[in-house]
Amino acid sequence: MKRRLALAVWLCGVALGPAIAAAGAATADALAQFEAANRLYEQGRFAEAARGYEAILKGGSFSPAVYFNLGNARFKAGELGRAVVAYRRAMQLSPRDPDVLANLRFAREQVHGPKWQPARPEQWLERLSLDEWTLLAAGAFWLALGLLAVRQVRPGLASWLRWPTRISVVAALGLGGALGTVWFEQTGRQIAVVIVREATARQGPFEESPEALKVHDGAELRVLDGKDDWLQVGDGRRRPGWVKREAVYVLRAVGGDV
């Protein structure tokens, strides 16, 4: 796994360079920034390279290649939590990219202490992007609608189309449910990624509150509640705790943060 990570990091400025152009929304300025950030990375100036990739994202050019390279730069700079954030972003845009999945998995293996683990159904749903689930659900819906319309127009075909219609209706309902779940996961529920070496989660949103647990750089935690400068987070197994907002990075919809 270490070799695979090292290979992906080494190739980030070469193998993924064309990907930003393929995204379609990239401008000449964004491409120039991308190449400049890649050069900084190759020179070992990882923090500067990360700032270069972030400038592209702030300019509105969202690409799996940029997020992936940002994750590599953050990881090399020793910023595990911010690397996890970038890899998760890359995965949302390109959920089956083997390099993205390998680097995210490797980064997660470096995290110590409590962290949230998605359930198997959620892991399965993450295999497709939100756009892909939308296309599948829309396709099943229109297929079911078309078959129902044909049965009304051509009653003689009703018996032949009975089972295809039922299957398409069930598929539309199932895919619609999956789409709703994925949409809610990506836009409704929030994940907080710890971006400091260690943070103390307390039993209440006050400095004087007793300690609940320690969380470490890169830990992904569910956001349960918020109050002033505090967020209540949990890993789904232990008692939740309150951490300072400045200690975590809250993931929102793609484009809502970098």
C-alpha positions, 0 to 999 in steps of 0.5 A: 500500500505504501508503494501504491501511495508513493506511485500515485503521489509521484504520478499526480503531476503527469498522469492526472494533468490532462484530467483537469482539461477533460473536466470541460470547465477548466480555463487556461488560467486554471491549467497554468495554475495546475501546472505551477502547483505540480512543479511546486509539488515536484520540488518538495514544496508541499504546503505551497503546492497545496495553496496552488491547488486550493486557488484553482478550487476557489476559482470555481474549477472543481476536478477530481485531479485537483482534489486528488493532488491537493490531498497528496500535497496535504498528506506530504505536508503532514496535514492528515485531516486536510488530506482526508478532506481532499481525497473525500472530495475527489471520491465524490466526483470520481467514486471508482478511481482506484488511485483516489480510493487507495490513497484515501484508504491509506490516509484513513489507516494512519488515523488513531483513536475513535473515528466514524465508519460508514455502514456497509449500505453507505459504502455501497451507495458511495460507489456511484456519484450523485449525478450517476444515481440521478441518471439511473433513477431518472432513466428507470422513472421514464422507462416505467412511465413509457411502459405504462403509456404504451399499455394505455395506448396499445391494450393488446400488449398489456399482458406482454408488458405486465412484468417489464412494467412491474420491474421498471416501477420497482426499479424506479422506486428503489433507485429513487430511494437510493438517490434520496439517501445519497443526496441526504448523505452529501447535503444533509448530514455533515461530517467533521474531519479533525484537522489538528494533532489532537483535540479534546471532545468534552461532555458539554459545549464549555471549556469547563466541561469534563473530557469525553474523549480524545480525537486525532488528526484525520478522524472523521466524525458525525456532526450531531449538533452545534452551539456557538463555537462548538460542535457535538460529534460522535463516531457512532459507538462511544458517547458523543462529545463537543469540540471547538469548531476550529479543530475540525473541518466540516464537509459540505456539498462540493464547491461549498468548501475547499 
